[in-house]
Amino acid sequence: MLAPARITVEVPVLSIGSGPSDYEELGSHVKALRRQKGLHLTLLHIGILADFAQDIAEWTKGITTAEDAASTAVSWLGGLPVLGSFSARSERLVLLGGGRVSGLEVEVPQHVRDFQVSLVKALHELLSGLLVDNIDDFILSSRALGFRYPHWTPHIAVGRPKTRDPGPWKIEPLALEFGESRIRNRQFLPDLDAGTDGGTAVAGHPGNVED
C-alpha cells in the first residue's frame, strides 16, 4: 500500500551548475546521490492532509472538526500565490534532518525569502480562522507540519552524509535555476481546483500552480 502523500509548496530545480557533471561531482561528498530530476526546494511543508486536519481537531478539542479543517485547508492551498522562477547559488553542503540528509545550502534572493515569510503568515491566518490558539506553539508541535526550527534554511536535499562530521563543507560555487512554485502532490487533494482560478502570480510570472 502506498504511503499517504505529503503536501508541500515547493520550487522545482531546473538546473545545477553548467551541466550534469557539476551535479554528479557532489557524489564525492555524499552517499546515494539523488537523481537530479525531481530535486526541489521546499517553501512550506504541510504534511499529510489528514494528519494536519487531525492535529487541528485535537488542538481545538473538537471545536474545529478534522473534516472542516481539511476542507478549508484545501481551499486555502488553491488560493496561494505563485512565486516566479528565479536564480540562486550554493557554495556549501550542510546536514539536515538531525544529520540523516546532506543538502545544498541555497543562497536565495531576498524576494524569495519574503515570499516564504508570506506563506508562513498565510498559514497563521488559516489556523486563526480554524480557531487554533497559541498558533506558534501549534506550528512547532504539529506532527504533520514538521516544523522543528523557527527559521527557514533554504536547501536542496541531495543524498546521505558520508561522515558524522557536522560540517558544513565548502564546495565549488554552483549556479542554480528554479521554476515557478507549485503544490507537490496536489493531485491527491480533493477538489482543489473546484471553484477557484488558482493562485496569483508573483514577481511578474503569470499562471497557476502546476503539477
Sequence and secondary structure as in RCSB ss.txt:
>XXXX:A:sequence
MLAPARITVEVPVLSIGSGPSDYEELGSHVKALRRQKGLHLTLLHIGILADFAQDIAEWTKGITTAEDAASTAVS
WLGGLPVLGSFSARSERLVLLGGGRVSGLEVEVPQHVRDFQVSLVKALHELLSGLLVDNIDDFILSSRALGFRYP
HWTPHIAVGRPKTRDPGPWKIEPLALEFGESRIRNRQFLPDLDAGTDGGTAVAGHPGNVED
>XXXX:A:secstr
     EEEEEEEEEEETTSHHHHHGGGGTEES   STT EEEEEEEEEHHHHHHHHHHHTTTSS HHHHHHHHHH
HHHT  EE  EEEEEEEEEEEGGGTEEEEEEE  HHHHHHHHHHHHHHHHHHHHTT SSHHHHHHH TTT   SS
S   EEEEEEESSS    EEEEEEEEEE   EEETGGGSTTTTTT     EETT  S    
